[in-house]
Amino acid sequence: MSKSFMRNLTDEQRQFIYRMLEEDKLTLNEMLDEIRAEFPADCIPSRSALGREKQNLSLIHISEPTRQ
């Protein structure tokens, strides 16, 4: 995991965000709305921070060798 807002989150928050990022069904704005709804009192990431994390996750998946 890169040095980012993710290291400051609880395990529950991190899992929630990574699940949405890996599903790749929502826009960044929709993800932020979901995060706000799930964790209303907690600090949430900025849109740009969430986008960087999504981009980093995509790069990790691209660089992994395909298994057969």
Accessible surface in RSA format (square Angstrom, percent):
REM  Atomic radii and reference values for relative SASA: ProtOr
REM  Chains: A
REM  Algorithm: Lee & Richards
REM  Probe-radius: 1.40
REM  Slices: 20
REM RES _ NUM      All-atoms   Total-Side   Main-Chain    Non-polar    All polar
REM                ABS   REL    ABS   REL    ABS   REL    ABS   REL    ABS   REL
RES MET A   1   141.51  73.3  54.57  36.1  86.94 207.0  66.09  56.2  75.42  99.9
RES SER A   2    53.04  44.8  35.56  47.5  17.48  40.3  44.35  94.5   8.69  12.2
RES LYS A   3   181.33  88.5 152.06  93.3  29.27  69.7  96.16  86.6  85.17  90.7
RES SER A   4    28.51  24.1  14.43  19.3  14.08  32.4  27.95  59.5   0.56   0.8
RES PHE A   5    37.04  18.5  27.09  16.8   9.96  25.9  30.71  18.6   6.33  18.1
RES MET A   6     0.00   0.0   0.00   0.0   0.00   0.0   0.00   0.0   0.00   0.0
RES ARG A   7   148.98  62.6 125.75  64.1  23.23  55.3  37.87  51.8 111.11  67.3
RES ASN A   8   122.36  84.4  86.72  83.8  35.64  85.8  31.01  74.6  91.35  88.3
RES LEU A   9    23.81  13.3  14.32  10.2   9.48  23.8  15.72  11.0   8.08  21.8
RES THR A  10    81.59  58.0  73.19  74.2   8.40  20.0  79.10 106.2   2.50   3.8
RES ASP A  11    96.03  67.3  90.45  90.0   5.58  13.2  26.25  61.8  69.77  69.6
RES GLU A  12   112.27  64.5 106.06  80.2   6.21  14.8  40.70  78.7  71.56  58.4
RES GLN A  13    13.78   7.7  13.78  10.1   0.00   0.0   3.30   7.0  10.48   7.9
RES ARG A  14    43.21  18.1  43.21  22.0   0.00   0.0  12.56  17.2  30.65  18.6
RES GLN A  15   114.72  64.1 109.12  79.8   5.60  13.3  35.11  74.7  79.61  60.4
RES PHE A  16    30.26  15.1  30.13  18.7   0.14   0.4  30.13  18.3   0.14   0.4
RES ILE A  17     1.37   0.8   1.37   1.0   0.00   0.0   1.37   1.0   0.00   0.0
RES TYR A  18    46.71  21.8  46.71  26.6   0.00   0.0  39.60  29.8   7.11   8.8
RES ARG A  19   125.79  52.8 120.96  61.7   4.84  11.5  52.87  72.3  72.93  44.2
RES MET A  20    15.03   7.8  13.35   8.8   1.68   4.0  12.70  10.8   2.33   3.1
RES LEU A  21     6.57   3.7   0.00   0.0   6.57  16.5   0.00   0.0   6.57  17.7
RES GLU A  22   107.65  61.8  78.28  59.2  29.37  69.9  22.91  44.3  84.73  69.2
RES GLU A  23    93.81  53.9  72.63  55.0  21.18  50.4  29.03  56.1  64.78  52.9
RES ASP A  24    91.20  63.9  69.02  68.7  22.18  52.4  18.02  42.4  73.18  73.0
RES LYS A  25   167.00  81.5 131.81  80.9  35.19  83.8  85.36  76.8  81.64  87.0
RES LEU A  26    57.24  31.9  51.89  37.1   5.35  13.4  53.86  37.8   3.38   9.1
RES THR A  27    80.57  57.3  73.65  74.7   6.92  16.5  76.68 103.0   3.89   5.9
RES LEU A  28    29.70  16.5  27.50  19.7   2.20   5.5  27.50  19.3   2.20   5.9
RES ASN A  29    82.52  56.9  80.53  77.8   1.99   4.8  24.50  59.0  58.02  56.1
RES GLU A  30    79.64  45.7  78.14  59.1   1.50   3.6  28.08  54.3  51.56  42.1
RES MET A  31     0.00   0.0   0.00   0.0   0.00   0.0   0.00   0.0   0.00   0.0
RES LEU A  32     9.35   5.2   9.35   6.7   0.00   0.0   9.35   6.6   0.00   0.0
RES ASP A  33    83.78  58.7  77.54  77.2   6.25  14.8  26.82  63.1  56.96  56.8
RES GLU A  34    80.98  46.5  79.74  60.3   1.24   2.9   5.56  10.8  75.42  61.6
RES ILE A  35     3.90   2.2   3.90   2.9   0.00   0.0   3.90   2.8   0.00   0.0
RES ARG A  36   115.69  48.6 112.12  57.2   3.56   8.5  50.62  69.2  65.07  39.4
RES ALA A  37    81.61  75.0  48.07  74.2  33.53  76.3  59.92  84.4  21.69  57.5
RES GLU A  38    89.60  51.4  69.00  52.2  20.59  49.0   6.03  11.7  83.57  68.2
RES PHE A  39    17.49   8.8  15.07   9.3   2.42   6.3  17.27  10.5   0.22   0.6
RES PRO A  40   110.39  80.5  78.70  71.7  31.69 115.2  82.17  67.8  28.22 175.4
RES ALA A  41   103.72  95.4  62.84  97.0  40.88  93.0  73.08 102.9  30.64  81.2
RES ASP A  42    67.62  47.4  53.92  53.7  13.71  32.4   9.24  21.7  58.38  58.2
RES CYS A  43   114.65  86.7  92.84 103.6  21.81  51.2  46.29 117.3  68.36  73.7
RES ILE A  44    45.55  25.9  28.52  21.2  17.03  41.0  29.72  21.4  15.82  42.9
RES PRO A  45     9.51   6.9   0.67   0.6   8.84  32.1   6.21   5.1   3.30  20.5
RES SER A  46    63.99  54.1  48.26  64.4  15.73  36.2  52.19 111.1  11.80  16.5
RES ARG A  47   124.32  52.2 119.36  60.8   4.96  11.8  42.92  58.7  81.39  49.3
RES SER A  48    66.46  56.2  55.21  73.7  11.25  25.9  45.77  97.5  20.69  29.0
RES ALA A  49    13.37  12.3  11.31  17.5   2.06   4.7  11.72  16.5   1.65   4.4
RES LEU A  50     0.00   0.0   0.00   0.0   0.00   0.0   0.00   0.0   0.00   0.0
RES GLY A  51    17.78  21.9   0.00   N/A  17.78  21.9  12.25  33.6   5.54  12.4
RES ARG A  52   137.66  57.8 135.52  69.1   2.14   5.1  64.08  87.6  73.58  44.6
RES GLU A  53     8.30   4.8   8.03   6.1   0.28   0.7   0.00   0.0   8.30   6.8
RES LYS A  54    54.05  26.4  53.69  32.9   0.37   0.9  31.85  28.7  22.21  23.7
RES GLN A  55   116.29  65.0 111.32  81.4   4.97  11.8  28.07  59.7  88.22  66.9
RES ASN A  56    54.01  37.2  52.61  50.8   1.40   3.4  13.71  33.0  40.30  39.0
RES LEU A  57    23.19  12.9  21.90  15.7   1.29   3.2  23.00  16.2   0.19   0.5
RES SER A  58    52.67  44.5  47.19  63.0   5.48  12.6  27.17  57.9  25.50  35.7
RES LEU A  59   105.55  58.8 102.19  73.1   3.37   8.5 102.47  72.0   3.09   8.3
RES ILE A  60    92.48  52.6  90.96  67.8   1.52   3.7  92.46  66.6   0.02   0.1
RES HIS A  61    95.08  52.0  80.32  55.8  14.76  37.8  67.42  69.5  27.66  32.2
RES ILE A  62   138.29  78.7 112.26  83.6  26.02  62.7 119.24  85.9  19.05  51.7
RES SER A  63    89.53  75.7  56.47  75.4  33.06  76.2  49.24 104.8  40.29  56.4
RES GLU A  64    92.41  53.1  82.00  62.0  10.41  24.8  30.26  58.5  62.14  50.7
RES PRO A  65   116.60  85.0  98.01  89.3  18.58  67.6 109.33  90.3   7.27  45.2
RES THR A  66   123.41  87.8  96.52  97.8  26.90  64.1  79.22 106.4  44.19  66.8
RES ARG A  67   230.07  96.6 196.68 100.3  33.38  79.5  74.48 101.8 155.58  94.3
RES GLN A  68   216.11 120.8 132.88  97.1  83.22 198.1  80.23 170.8 135.87 103.0
END  Absolute sums over single chains surface
CHAIN  1 A     5178.7       4267.3        911.4       2632.7       2546.0
END  Absolute sums over all chains
TOTAL          5178.7       4267.3        911.4       2632.7       2546.0
